[in-house]
Amino acid sequence: MNKHSGKWKLLTLLCVSGLFLLPLFLMLLASVKPAEQLTSDPYSLLPESLRLQNYQEALQSIAYVKYLANSIVLCVCSVMGTVISCSMVAYGFARIEWRGRKVMFAILIGTMLLPWHVTMIPRFVLFSELGLYNHLAAIILPTFLGDAFYIFLLRQFFLSIPEEISEAARLDGLSEFGIYWRIILPLSKPALVTVAMFQLVASWNDFSGPLLYLSDHAKFPLAYGLEQFVSSYADQTHLLMAASVMFTLPMVILFFVAQKSFTRGITMTGSK
């Protein structure tokens, strides 16, 4: 009975996975089809001939390398800011006793209920007054001020680390920052990788931030550059699919590389 049940579960998992992978698979096939085939027979599955030139033409149609460089700068700086700020705040909530800690943490969690649109205008006015409009710093700087969701995830993971380790370090004369830097962070690599992955994907796919704070096309990240490509080449589906594959592929590769640490960080968060 258990054997047959396991087979049905595996079959169900494969079917559901296939439904999620089908759009990516069709996008990949469409990216190597000739333009004539997409026009005359758009519902055909296999390409009549592999046309890898679609990728070359897509690269020549937009400033892909420039957009990619902007996205890399945006993602790397945002991930660094998020991991550093959120881990420090989470350590303060999880490992240090101070008056009003629970109340402040409840207020922090309450900020997660605020939609992005509520703070959009005040944040825009603030960065404009600081002279950061049309700079990537307007998107990167907020990540150095912490994020409630990531702080919550890291706090829950830090609580699962035995307090005896910190007590032993204090007896050896290690400061709180030393405990945080030399003990807690090395033990929290799965959770840190999870937070980094979440922020990386969020920064990579971010469209509202560049739309709000940037006006110079040379500073656009790849997400906004792809939208400009859609506006300019909406009738050239083969180039659009090739550009979409080049936009999606880095995140797919990154997930397969870091999936072990990512899955471990998700499953261990909150366990004690």
N, C-alpha and C positions, 0 to 999 in steps of 0.2 A: 504493500500500500504506500509506504513511504517512498519507494523507488519510483512508482508511477507518479506520485505527487511531485517529486523533484523534477521529473521530465516535463510535466505540465507547467511548472513554474519556470523552467528554463525556456520552454517554447513561448510562453507568454512574454518573458523578458526579451527574447529575440524579436518577437513581433512588435512590441512597443518600441524597442530600440530602432527597428527598421523604419517605423513611422517618423521618428525624429531625424533619422539619417537620410531619409528619402529626399527632402528638399535640398540638402547639401550635395547629394549624389547627382540630382538633376541639374543643379547649378554648375557642378564640375563638368558634366557632359555638355551642357550648353556653351560653356566657355571655350570648347575646342571644336564647335561646329562651324561650318561656313555660314556667312550671313544669308546666302540664298536659301539654305535649308531651313533656317529659322523662320524665313519669310514664307516660303512655299509650303512647308510641312512642319509647323511648330510643335506638333504632338509626337513626332518621331522620337524614339528613345535613343538609339545609337547614332552617332555622327557618321555621315557618309564618308568623310575623310577627316583625319586629325589636322586641325588648323591651329598649330601652336603660335602662329603669327599674331593671333588675337591678343596674346599677352604683350607682345612687343608693341603693337599698335596702341594698346591701352596705356602702356607706360609712356609712349610718346604723346598721347592725347592730353595728359594732365601731368603736373609736376609731382609725380608719385614719390620720387626720392626726397624732395623737399618736405612734402607732407609727412612722409614716414619718419624723417629726422625730427620734425616737430613733435610727432606722436611719441617717439622714443624719449625725448627730453621730458615731455609732459608726464609720461608714465613712470619713468625712473625717479624723477623728483617727487612726484605725488606718492609713490610707494615708500620712498625714504621718509617723507614727512609723516605719513600715516603710521608707519611702523614705530617710528621714534616717539611721536607725541602720544599715540594711543597706548603704547606699552608702558610709558612712564605714568600716565594717568591711571591706567588699570592697576599698576603696582601700588599706587597710593591708596586706591579703593580696596584692594584685596589683601595687602600685607602690612599696612601701617594703621595703627589704631589712633584715631583723632576724633574730637567731638564734632558731631553733626555729619559724620561720614555717610550714614544710611540716608539721611535727609537729602544730602547733596547728590547721592547716587540716584535716588528716586527722581529728583529734578532732572538729572541728566537723562534718565530713561524717558521722562516725559517729553523731552525735546524731540524724541524720535517721532512723536505724533504730529509735529509741525511739518506741513508740506514745503517743498522747496520754493514754491511760488510765494509763500508768505515772506520769506527773507530775501527774495530775489531783488526787489527794488532797493531796500536799505543797503544791501551788500553792493549793488551797482553804484549807488551814490557814494558809499564809503570809499570804494576803490577808485572812483573817478576823482574824489577829493585828494586821495593819496598819489594821484598821477600814475596809476597802474593800468588805466584803460589802454587797450590794444597791446598788452604785454601778457605773455604766458604766466608771469608771476601772479596775475589776478586769479588764475585758476589753481596755481600750485600753492600759494600762500595759505589758503584755508586748510589744506591737508596737514599743515604743521600745527594746527590748533585743535586737533583731535576730532574724532567722529564717535557719536554715542553708540552706534551699533558695534563698531570694532572694539571700543573700550569694554562694552559688555562681554563680547566674546573672549577677549584676553583676560578680563577679570575672572570669568568663570574657569578658565584654564589655570590661572595662577592659584586659585583657591584649591585646586586639586593637588598642588605640590605640598608635600608635608611641611608643616611649620617648623619641625625639628631641624630641618636643614638650615633655615634662616637663623634659628636660635644658636646653633653651633657656630655659624659664621660670625654672629655678634659676639660670642664669647671669645672668638679668635681675634677680635678687634676690627672686623670688617665693617665699613660704614654702610648705611642703607643704599647709597648709590652703588657701592661695591657689590652688595648682595644682588641688587637688581641687574647689574651689568655682567658680573662674573658667574652668577649662579642661576638666577631666575631665567634670564634670556636664553642661555644655552640649553636649559631644560625645556624651553617652550618653543623650540624650533618648529614643530608641526603647526602650532597655533599661529605663529608668526608667518609661516608660509601661507596658511589659509587666508589671513588678513591681507597679505601682500597680493595673493591671487585675486581676491575680491576687488581690491582697489585697482589693480592693474587692468582688469576687465572693465571696471567702471570708467577709468580714465581713457582706455582705448576706445570705448563706445560712446564717450561723452560728446553730445552734440549741442546741448543747451548752453554749456559753459562757453565754448568758443563762439557760439552765435551771439551771446550776450556781451562778451568782453572783448572780442577781437573784430577788427575791421580790415586789417591788412591781410590780403590773400597769401602773402609770403609767410605768414605766421600760423596759418590754419593747420590743424592736425589732419590726420588721414580720414577721420569720420566726416568732417565737414568738407574735405576735399572730394570724398566720394559723392556727397550730395551735390556738389557743383558739377561733378561728372554726369550725374543723372540728369541734371537740368540741361546740360549741353549736348548729351549724346543719348537722349531718351529713345530715339528711333533706332539706335545701333545696339541691339540686344546682345550680340556676341561680344562686343567690347565691354558692355555693362556687366555681363556675367564674368568675364575675365578679371575686371577690376574688383568685383565682389569676392572672387576667390582669393585674390592677392590681399584683400582686406581681412578675410576670415582665417586664412591659413596660419598666420603667426600665432593666433590665440589657440587654435587646435593643436599645433605642435607644442606650445607651452604647456597646455593641460596634460598631454600625454607624458611630457617630461617630468612634471611636478605632481602627477595625480596621486602617487603613493603618499607623499607628505600632506597633500591637500585633503585626501580622504581621512587620513589618520587624525589630522587636526580637527576636522568636523566631528568625527565620532568620539574623540576624547574630550571635547569642550563640554564642561559641566559635569563630567564624571569625577567621582572622588573615591 
